[in-house]
Each structure stands twice: as structure tokens, then as C-alpha cells.
């Protein structure tokens, strides 16, 4: 076929494509025959024109020097800038020490780099496109299941999305979907949309693995749009605002791994919350009849948003085709909008399911932690003759920072009571609570004197103290027979003693020291007092005095003092339960803000 006939034939093919007229089998065969004859070439994109250069030799030197095989007149191109060489597998390009470097698909190359069909080459400001030899296509037919499935989805680490902008952004908007809902206008082409929505719902049913869900979306889209060549899903990173590729798929092995997107179109889809139909016209030479039909490689693209239940864009789905005879149209765009709406809903449901499963796991772990913490507290309190001891522990969260312990000393002749309140609440406070529980047990095993014991407990807690995590602490030892009590107070509220006559004494206020874990080596004062028969002692945390009702009123120490005065002395169990019930009654259902711990002991 002569060059003149080739030009006429190419022009006719473009006219048929632009007019969307069906091609007969004979014309399609003619195109195939013509494509077989096309040589590999470089296409220089300059001032809106395409200048082809066929690669007829094994080594093509590109540069501005007249001796170069392919001369480019530009001061930004080196004298001998790069060379394209024929290899056993095809063609490769190599930089020749140029000043501005050589880029392939926006990446600077180092050493010899293989070229694939449609690769974009940049030498300084000059843009070129490599076109490999075109083989005759197989007879057109509807792709079967294997063809629709295509290649496995690209791993996240290998995803490469090229966001073009400025002069390199050659995408042209061909149409936009109406902004009705995330599903498009359901009354338009409703049968196809219903089928598409059912297909995507069936494919994603029961999927809770977010990493597996997105490739399934692309697999289903490749079945619904059998002429799609490439697809990708990008999500917006909430922290940086950047679009991050999450899944990518190519139909055929050997396709260019880079998915090219227009930054302008991407921005428009996210801001307008609607789908866009576009065409990449970088190689569109349809008005230049001198070009062969191989240059007519318009890439038709659809880009639609993935909208959350709140209607906000989470990301986008983009699919494209290079099939000149099956370009996407407005109906395809509307169908993709409907499918993307269901896909976005399925994705959000999967996220909620994952969140719920993680919450269940956390709750299970917190229940285990609560069990561990409860095991640090005494299960059975000592019951010395003539005495009553009561303790109640109620955390604001699953775990808390309050602590108490009661155990016998000297074969039951004395009883030790340890009571503490870690600053803060929740998990951090519970960890400090577990530590002081261990320290108290270790110290009191070897030290019997209250003054020495509280000093050692403080020093050990200061050794590996966590800033801001101090402990208010009370250590008491009393003799079961005589009633003599020794007490050391490290920053806690004074204990309250109900005397036989019903008066309330706040004992030890003058000897309150700094909390445990604040100052190493602090000299704590120790007080002694004899507890007579009928007297009852109450130790409490600020979860009692600072309990709040719906009106933001505090329970207060005065209310506690009055309740104690009105009680019957010497009955620790009754008084402890009465205090706890009164605090609950006062709060009247208002959420508990802090851990509530009460210890009451008295001499009958």
C-alpha cells in the first residue's frame, strides 16, 4: 500500500471513529493488516504537533548535535542527550551524561532502561512517546471469564500512579454525571444499574478484609466493563490530604504498570462529587491525515467518587480503555456511578465491621485486664475477734487506679491496711496501681515498722516513677487486742473516726506528707492512737467526696460526715454499704467520673 493510500485510509478510520459508525469485519481486518507493518518509533510532541521518527537502526542517538540520529533543536537538550538501543527483548533507552537528565514516565533513569509501548520520555522540556511494533489483533469477540478476570491486582508496594498536571495534563473532559446521589440517577438505564449493583453486592458480600475488598471491586468492574484495560482505586489520606493508591489492576500482562491520571480531573471529581468522562488526547492526531492509524490511541477514561454515607468523598475509582472501537460513553459513566455507590457503601460497612471486631477484641482484653487487677485485691478480708472490716472497689472504667489491701501480721496479732489512689484513671492508672500493690507486699513482708515501711515504699516507687503518676497513700497497722493504731499518711485525705458519742474526728491532718512517688527520701511522720470499742474508721477516695449529680453538685465531705454521725457505731459492714448506697442515690444515674473505693473498719 502506498504512503498516499495509507494516509487516506488513516483519515477514513479517524472519521469512522469520531462519527461512532460501526466497522465491518473487512475494515477491521484491514486495520489489523496495516498495523502489522508499523515500525517502532519515537513520537516527538512539540507545539501541539506530533513528529514521528522510526527506529530503523540498532542504536538511535538523540540530541541537538547535527551528527545525532534524531536531532532535536533545543538548548535544554544536551548535544548527545540519550540513545535508544535495540535489545533482545525490544528497545531500551540510556542517558548519555546529559545536563538535565532523561526521564521515563516521570522517573529519572539510571543506566539502561527498557521501553514499553506508550512510555513517555522527557529530555529537558521535550516530550516524546515510544511506540513499539504493533502486532495484528485477534478477531474481536466478547471476552470470556478468563479475559475479564485479567491479571491479579498489583500489590500495594508496586502501585505507580502518575498524576499529570500543567502542560503534561492532556486529558479532555467529555462529559459529567449528574449530581443526584452516590448512585447516579437510578431511573436512567435502571436494568443495567440494578444488575451492576447486584453484581458488586454479591462479589463483596461477607468481606471484612479491607485489603481484599478493593481488588474485588476492580475484578467485578472488569467483568461489567469487558473493554476496560486498567483500573485503580485511590483513597484520600485524612492527615495529608494526598490521594493514595490502594488497589490497581491491568487486564493484560505486559501492560504499562503506571496508571496515568489527570490531577485536574481528580480534583474536580473530589470537589464536585460527581463522575467525569474524559479522553487523553496526548497522542490524538485525528486531524492530521499524514499520520498513520497507529497514532490514534485515544485513552478513554471514567473517574467517579466513592462517597461516604455522609456524602463526603473518601476516594475515587478510575478505569480506562485504549480500545478505539469501544470508548466509554455517558451511559457507561452513569452505570459506574451506580456501582461505585454500592461499592462505597460496602466499603464503609466493612470498615464498621472491622471497627466492631476490634472493639470486641479490646473489650475482651480489658475484661482480662480487669480480672488481673481484681486478683491483686484481697478476696477474703481478715476477721479478727472483736473487729469488723469492710471494703468496696468500684472503677469508673474497666480498670482503675484505686488500691487497697488488708492482711494479717505477726500470726494474726496485728492487721495491716494499705489504701491508695493513683492520680488519673483507666489503663495508665491501673498499671501504677499494680506496681504499688507489688511494692507494698514486698516491703511489708520484711518491714514491720510503719514509718520505715512507708519510706521504703516511697523510695521504690520513686526509682522508676512515671511523671504525673503519683499515689496518695495511707498505711495503718493496729493491734487486735489493745486497739493501738499506727498510721502514716502520704498525701491522702485524713481518715474519719466516728466516736462512741457520734462525733466525727478527722485524724492525722497535721501529719499528712507528700504523695508516694514524688520526692525520694521524704521523711514521713507517723501518728498513733488507741481505738476504743464502738469506734469506726472510714477511709475513702475522692471518687466519694467528688461524686457528681446531674446538676454538677458534689457529694462533699460534709454529707459524708453527717451520714457517719447518724449511723450506729461499731458496725463497719453496715456503714460501708450505707455510704456506697447514699453516693449512688445522690448521683441519681449521673455517670461515674472517678473510681469509688471505701474501706471501713471498727472495734465492736
C-alpha positions in Angstrom: 0.0 0.0 0.0 1.4 3.4 -1.0 2.1 6.2 1.5 -0.7 8.2 -0.1 -3.2 5.3 0.3 -2.1 4.8 3.9 -2.8 8.5 4.7 -6.3 8.3 3.1 -7.0 5.1 5.0 -5.9 6.6 8.3 -8.1 9.6 7.7 -11.1 7.4 6.9 -10.6 5.4 10.1 -10.5 8.5 12.2 -13.7 9.8 10.6 -15.4 6.5 11.3 -14.3 6.6 14.9 -15.4 10.2 15.5 -18.8 9.6 14.0 -19.2 6.4 16.1 -20.0 4.3 13.0 -19.7 0.5 13.2 -16.8 -1.0 11.4 -17.4 -4.0 9.2 -15.2 -7.1 9.6 -13.4 -6.3 6.4 -12.4 -2.9 7.6 -11.3 -4.3 10.9 -9.1 -6.8 9.1 -7.6 -4.0 7.0 -6.7 -2.1 10.2 -5.0 -5.3 11.5 -3.0 -5.8 8.3 -1.9 -2.2 8.3 -0.8 -2.4 12.0 1.5 -5.3 11.3 3.6 -3.1 9.0 4.1 -0.3 11.6 7.7 0.1 12.7 8.7 1.0 16.3 9.1 4.8 16.5 9.6 7.8 18.7 6.9 10.5 18.6 8.1 14.0 19.4 5.3 16.1 20.9 6.1 19.7 20.1 3.9 22.8 19.9 0.7 20.7 19.6 2.1 18.6 16.8 3.4 15.0 16.6 6.7 14.4 14.8 7.4 10.7 14.2 10.8 9.1 14.0 11.0 5.5 13.0 13.7 3.4 14.8 15.3 1.7 11.8 18.8 1.2 13.2 20.0 -0.7 16.3 21.2 2.5 18.1 19.5 5.9 17.8 21.3 8.8 19.4 19.1 11.7 20.4 20.4 15.2 20.9 20.9 18.7 19.4 24.2 17.9 17.6 23.8 17.5 13.8 25.5 14.1 14.0 22.8 12.7 16.2 20.5 10.1 14.6 17.5 12.0 15.9 18.3 15.7 16.1 16.2 18.0 18.4 16.8 21.7 18.2 16.5 22.8 21.9 19.1 24.5 24.1 17.7 22.4 27.0 18.7 19.2 25.3 22.3 18.1 25.5 24.5 17.7 22.4 24.2 14.0 22.8 21.5 13.6 25.3 20.3 9.9 25.2 20.3 6.9 23.0 17.7 4.2 22.2 19.1 0.8 21.5 17.6 -2.4 20.2 17.8 -5.3 22.7 16.9 -9.0 22.6 13.6 -8.2 24.3 12.7 -5.0 22.4 14.1 -1.5 23.0 15.8 0.4 25.8 16.9 3.9 26.5 20.1 5.1 28.2 21.2 8.6 29.3 24.5 9.8 27.8 25.6 12.1 30.6 23.1 14.9 29.8 22.8 18.0 31.9 19.1 17.8 32.6 18.7 14.1 32.8 16.4 11.6 31.0 13.0 10.7 32.4 10.8 7.8 31.6 7.2 8.1 32.8 8.3 11.0 35.1 11.1 9.0 36.7 14.7 9.8 36.2 16.5 6.8 34.8 19.9 5.5 35.9 21.6 3.2 33.4 19.8 1.3 30.6 16.0 1.2 31.0 13.6 -0.9 29.0 10.9 0.8 27.0 7.3 -0.4 26.8 4.6 0.7 24.3 3.2 4.2 25.2 6.1 5.0 27.5 6.6 8.8 27.9 10.2 10.1 27.6 11.3 13.6 28.7 14.6 15.2 27.7 14.7 18.6 29.4 11.4 20.2 28.4 11.0 18.0 25.3 8.4 15.2 25.4 8.5 12.1 23.4 6.4 8.9 23.3 7.7 5.5 22.4 5.6 3.2 20.2 6.6 -0.4 19.9 5.8 -2.6 16.9 2.1 -3.3 16.7 1.0 -6.9 16.0 -2.2 -7.9 14.3 -5.0 -8.3 16.8 -7.1 -11.4 17.2 -10.6 -11.3 15.8 -12.8 -9.2 18.0 -15.1 -11.1 20.3 -16.6 -10.7 23.7 -14.0 -11.5 26.4 -14.7 -14.7 28.3 -14.4 -15.1 32.1 -10.6 -15.6 31.9 -10.2 -12.4 29.9 -12.4 -10.4 32.2 -10.5 -11.5 35.2 -7.3 -10.2 33.8 -4.1 -10.1 35.8 -4.0 -10.3 39.6 -4.3 -7.0 41.3 -1.0 -5.2 41.7 0.5 -5.3 45.3 0.3 -2.0 47.2 4.0 -1.6 47.3 4.3 -1.8 43.5 1.4 0.6 42.6 2.5 3.5 40.5 0.0 6.3 39.7 1.2 9.2 37.6 -0.7 12.4 38.4 -0.1 14.7 35.4 -0.6 18.5 35.7 0.2 21.6 33.8 1.4 21.1 30.2 1.5 17.3 30.7 -2.1 17.2 31.6 -3.7 16.4 28.3 -7.0 14.9 29.5 -10.1 16.4 28.0 -13.5 16.3 29.8 -16.0 14.7 27.6 -19.0 14.6 30.0 -20.0 14.6 33.6 -22.6 12.6 35.6 -25.5 14.5 37.2 -25.1 15.1 40.9 -28.1 13.3 42.3 -26.8 10.7 44.7 -23.8 8.4 45.0 -25.8 6.0 42.8 -26.4 8.4 40.0 -29.9 8.8 38.5 -31.4 5.3 39.2 -34.3 5.8 36.8 -31.8 6.1 33.8 -30.8 2.7 32.4 -32.2 1.1 35.6 -31.9 -2.5 34.4 -28.2 -2.3 33.8 -27.7 -0.4 37.0 -29.6 -2.9 39.1 -27.6 -5.7 37.6 -24.3 -3.9 38.3 -25.3 -3.1 41.9 -26.3 -6.8 42.4 -23.1 -8.0 40.9 -20.9 -5.8 43.1 -23.0 -6.6 46.2 -22.7 -10.3 45.5 -18.9 -10.0 45.0 -18.4 -8.1 48.2 -20.8 -9.9 50.4 -19.4 -11.0 53.7 -16.0 -9.4 53.0 -14.5 -7.8 56.1 -10.9 -7.7 54.9 -10.4 -4.2 53.6 -7.3 -5.1 51.7 -9.1 -7.9 49.9 -12.3 -5.9 49.3 -10.8 -3.3 46.9 -9.3 -5.7 44.4 -12.7 -7.5 44.4 -14.3 -4.2 43.3 -11.9 -3.9 40.4 -12.4 -7.6 39.4 -16.2 -7.0 39.3 -15.8 -3.8 37.2 -13.6 -5.7 34.7 -16.5 -8.1 34.3 -19.1 -5.4 34.0 -16.9 -3.4 31.5 -15.2 -6.1 29.4 -13.3 -3.5 27.3 -11.7 -1.9 30.4 -7.9 -2.1 30.2 -6.7 -0.6 33.5 -8.3 0.3 36.8 -7.3 1.8 40.1 -8.8 2.9 43.4 -7.3 5.8 45.3 -8.3 7.0 48.8 -7.7 10.4 50.4 -5.3 10.4 53.3 -7.1 12.4 56.1 -3.8 13.5 57.6 -2.0 14.8 54.5 -4.9 15.2 52.0 -2.9 13.2 49.4 -4.6 10.6 47.2 -3.0 7.2 48.0 -3.4 4.3 45.6 -5.0 1.3 47.4 -5.7 -1.1 44.5 -4.7 -1.4 40.9 -5.5 -3.9 38.1 -4.3 -4.4 34.4 -6.2 -6.7 32.1 -3.1 -8.0 30.2 0.3 -9.0 31.2 3.0 -6.6 29.8 0.8 -3.5 30.1 2.4 -0.3 31.4 2.3 -0.6 35.2 1.8 3.2 35.5 -1.8 4.4 35.7 -1.9 7.9 34.4 -4.4 10.3 35.9 -5.2 13.9 35.4 -4.7 15.9 38.6 -7.3 18.5 37.3 -9.9 15.8 36.7 -9.1 14.1 40.1 -9.6 17.4 41.9 -12.9 18.1 40.0 -14.3 14.6 40.9 -13.4 15.1 44.6 -14.7 18.6 44.8 -17.8 18.3 42.7 -18.6 14.8 44.0 -19.6 13.6 40.5 -18.2 11.3 37.8 -16.3 12.6 34.8 -15.8 11.0 31.4 -12.6 12.1 29.7 -10.2 11.3 27.0 -6.4 11.6 27.0 -5.6 13.4 23.8 -1.8 13.5 24.2 -1.5 11.3 21.1 -4.7 12.4 19.3 -3.6 13.3 15.8 -7.1 12.7 14.3 -6.9 16.0 12.4 -3.5 15.2 10.9 -4.2 13.0 7.9 -0.5 12.4 7.3 -0.2 10.3 10.5 -0.7 6.5 10.4 -3.6 5.0 12.3 -1.2 3.7 15.0 -1.1 7.2 16.4 -4.8 7.2 17.0 -4.5 5.9 20.6 -7.0 7.9 22.4 -7.4 6.7 26.0 -11.0 6.9 27.2 -11.3 7.2 31.0 -14.0 7.3 33.6 -13.4 8.7 37.1 -16.1 8.6 39.8 -16.1 9.4 43.5 -16.5 6.9 46.4 -18.9 8.8 48.6 -19.4 8.0 52.3 -22.8 7.6 54.0 -22.4 11.3 54.9 -22.0 12.2 51.2 -18.3 13.1 51.6 -15.7 11.8 49.0 -13.5 9.1 50.5 -11.7 8.3 47.3 -12.1 7.6 43.6 -12.4 4.7 41.1 -10.8 5.2 37.7 -10.9 2.8 34.8 -9.7 3.4 31.2 -9.6 1.7 27.9 -7.4 2.1 24.8 -9.8 0.2 22.6 -10.6 2.7 19.8 -13.8 1.0 18.9 -15.3 0.6 22.4 -14.8 4.0 24.0 -16.7 4.8 27.2 -19.9 6.8 26.9 -22.3 8.7 29.1 -24.3 5.5 29.9 -21.1 3.8 31.0 -20.3 6.7 33.3 -23.8 6.6 34.8 -23.6 2.9 35.3 -20.1 3.2 37.0 -21.6 5.9 39.3 -24.3 3.5 40.5 -21.8 0.6 41.0 -19.4 3.0 42.9 -22.2 4.0 45.2 -22.8 0.4 46.2 -19.0 -0.3 46.4 -18.6 2.7 48.7 -21.4 1.5 50.9 -19.9 -2.0 51.1 -16.5 -0.5 52.0 -18.0 1.6 54.8 -19.9 -1.4 56.1 -16.7 -3.5 56.1 -14.9 -0.7 58.0 -17.6 -0.6 60.6 -17.5 -4.4 60.9 -13.7 -4.2 61.3 -14.1 -1.5 63.9 -16.7 -3.5 65.8 -14.5 -6.6 65.7 -11.5 -4.5 67.0 -13.8 -3.1 69.7 -14.8 -6.6 70.8 -11.2 -7.6 70.9 -10.3 -4.6 73.0 -13.3 -5.3 75.3 -12.1 -8.8 75.7 -8.6 -7.7 76.6 -10.0 -5.1 79.0 -12.0 -7.8 80.7 -8.9 -9.9 81.1 -7.1 -6.8 82.5 -9.9 -6.2 84.9 -9.7 -9.8 86.1 -5.9 -9.4 86.6 -6.4 -6.2 88.5 -9.1 -7.6 90.7 -6.8 -10.5 91.5 -4.4 -8.0 93.1 -7.1 -7.1 95.7 -7.8 -9.4 98.7 -10.7 -11.8 98.0 -11.3 -12.6 101.7 -10.8 -10.0 104.4 -9.4 -11.0 107.8 -12.0 -11.4 110.6 -10.2 -10.7 113.9 -12.1 -11.2 117.1 -13.9 -8.0 118.2 -13.4 -6.2 114.8 -15.3 -5.6 111.6 -13.6 -4.8 108.3 -15.4 -3.7 105.1 -14.0 -2.7 101.6 -15.7 -1.8 98.4 -14.0 -1.1 95.0 -15.9 0.3 92.0 -14.0 1.6 89.0 -15.2 4.3 86.6 -13.8 2.3 83.7 -13.0 -1.4 83.2 -9.8 -0.9 85.2 -8.9 1.8 87.7 -6.2 3.4 89.8 -7.6 2.9 93.3 -5.9 0.3 95.6 -6.4 -1.4 98.9 -5.1 -4.4 100.8 -5.7 -6.0 104.2 -3.6 -8.8 105.6 -2.6 -10.2 109.0 0.8 -9.7 110.6 2.6 -11.5 113.5 0.4 -14.5 113.2 -2.8 -12.5 113.4 -1.8 -10.3 116.4 -1.8 -7.3 114.1 -3.7 -6.2 111.0 -2.2 -4.1 108.2 -4.3 -1.9 106.0 -2.9 -0.3 102.8 -5.1 2.2 100.9 -4.1 4.3 97.8 -5.4 6.4 95.0 -3.3 6.8 91.8 -3.5 10.1 90.0 -5.7 9.6 86.9 -7.8 6.7 86.0 -8.1 4.0 83.3 -5.3 1.8 82.0 -2.3 4.1 82.9 -3.5 4.4 86.5 -4.2 0.6 86.7 -0.6 -0.1 85.7 0.8 2.1 88.5 -1.8 0.5 90.9 -0.4 -3.0 90.1 3.1 -1.8 90.8 2.4 -0.2 94.2 0.4 -3.4 95.1 3.5 -5.4 94.5 5.8 -3.0 96.3 3.6 -2.9 99.4 3.5 -6.7 99.6 7.3 -7.0 99.2 8.1 -4.3 101.8 5.6 -5.4 104.4 6.9 -9.0 104.2 10.2 -7.8 105.7 9.4 -4.5 107.5 7.0 -4.3 110.4 7.5 -0.6 111.4 5.0 1.7 109.7 7.4 4.6 109.5 10.2 2.6 107.9 7.8 0.8 105.6 6.2 3.9 104.1 9.6 5.4 103.5 10.8 2.3 101.6 7.5 2.1 99.6 8.0 5.7 98.5 11.7 5.2 97.6 10.9 2.2 95.5 8.1 4.0 93.7 10.4 7.0 93.0 13.0 4.8 91.5 11.0 4.2 88.3 8.4 6.9 88.7 6.2 8.0 85.8 5.9 11.7 85.6 2.5 12.9 86.8 1.5 9.4 88.2 1.8 9.8 91.9 -0.2 7.9 94.6 -1.9 9.3 97.7 -1.5 6.6 100.2 -2.4 5.5 103.8 -0.7 2.8 105.7 -2.2 1.5 109.0 -1.2 -1.2 111.4 -3.4 -1.9 114.5 -3.1 -4.3 117.4 -6.1 -6.7 117.6 -6.1 -7.0 121.4 -5.1 -3.5 122.6 -6.6 -1.4 119.7 -3.4 0.6 119.4 -3.2 2.0 115.8 -0.1 3.4 114.0 -0.7 5.4 110.8 1.3 7.0 108.1 -0.4 9.3 105.5 1.2 10.2 102.2 -0.9 13.0 100.7 -4.3 11.3 101.2 -7.4 12.8 102.9 -7.3 12.4 106.7 -9.1 9.3 108.0 -12.5 9.9 109.6 -13.2 8.3 113.0 -16.8 8.1 114.4 -16.6 8.2 118.1 -19.0 6.5 120.5 -20.9 9.7 121.1 -21.5 10.1 117.3 -19.0 13.0 116.8 -16.6 12.8 113.9 -12.9 13.2 114.2 -10.6 13.8 111.1 -7.4 12.2 112.4 -3.9 12.9 111.2 -4.3 16.0 109.2 -1.3 17.6 110.8 1.0 14.7 109.7 -0.1 14.4 106.0 3.1 14.1 103.8 3.6 14.4 100.1 2.2 11.6 97.9 4.1 8.5 97.1 6.4 8.7 94.1 7.1 12.5 94.2 10.1 13.1 96.5 12.6 10.3 97.1 13.8 10.1 100.7 10.9 12.2 102.1 10.6 11.8 106.0 7.0 10.8 106.7 5.6 11.4 110.2 3.8 8.6 111.9 0.9 9.0 114.4 -0.5 6.6 117.0 -4.0 6.4 118.5 -5.9 3.9 120.5 -9.2 2.8 119.0 -11.8 2.1 121.7 -14.7 -0.2 121.5 -17.6 1.2 119.4 -15.4 3.5 117.3 -15.5 3.2 113.4 -12.9 4.4 111.0 -13.6 5.4 107.3 -11.0 5.8 104.6 -12.2 6.8 101.1 -11.0 8.1 97.8 -12.1 11.4 96.2 -14.5 9.4 94.0 -16.8 9.5 97.0 -16.5 13.2 98.0 -16.4 14.4 94.4 -19.3 12.2 93.1 -21.5 14.5 91.0 -25.2 14.6 90.2 -26.9 15.9 87.0 -26.8 19.5 88.4 -23.0 19.3 88.8 -23.3 19.4 92.6 -20.6 17.4 94.5 -21.4 14.9 97.2 -18.9 16.6 99.6 -17.2 15.7 102.9 -20.0 17.4 104.9 -22.6 15.0 103.6 -20.3 12.0 104.4 -19.6 13.4 107.9 -23.4 13.8 108.6 -24.1 10.2 107.3 -21.4 8.8 109.6 -22.7 10.7 112.6 -26.2 9.4 112.1 -25.1 5.7 111.8 -24.7 3.2 114.6 -21.1 2.9 115.7 -19.1 -0.3 115.6 -20.8 -1.8 112.5 -18.3 -1.4 109.7 -20.2 -3.5 107.1 -23.5 -1.6 107.6 -21.8 1.8 107.5 -19.8 1.0 104.3 -22.9 -0.2 102.4 -24.8 2.8 103.6 -22.2 5.2 102.3 -22.0 3.5 99.0 -25.8 3.5 98.6 -26.0 7.2 99.5 -23.4 8.1 97.0 -25.4 6.3 94.3 -28.6 7.9 95.4 -27.0 11.3 95.2 -25.6 10.8 91.7 -29.1 9.6 90.6 -27.8 7.9 87.5 -25.2 10.5 86.5 -22.1 8.8 85.0 -19.4 8.0 87.5 -16.4 10.3 86.9 -13.8 8.6 89.1 -13.1 5.4 90.9 -15.0 4.9 94.2 -13.3 3.0 96.9 -14.3 2.8 100.5 -12.7 1.0 103.5 -14.4 0.9 106.9 -13.1 -0.9 110.0 -14.2 -0.7 113.6 -14.0 -2.2 117.0 -17.2 -3.8 118.2 
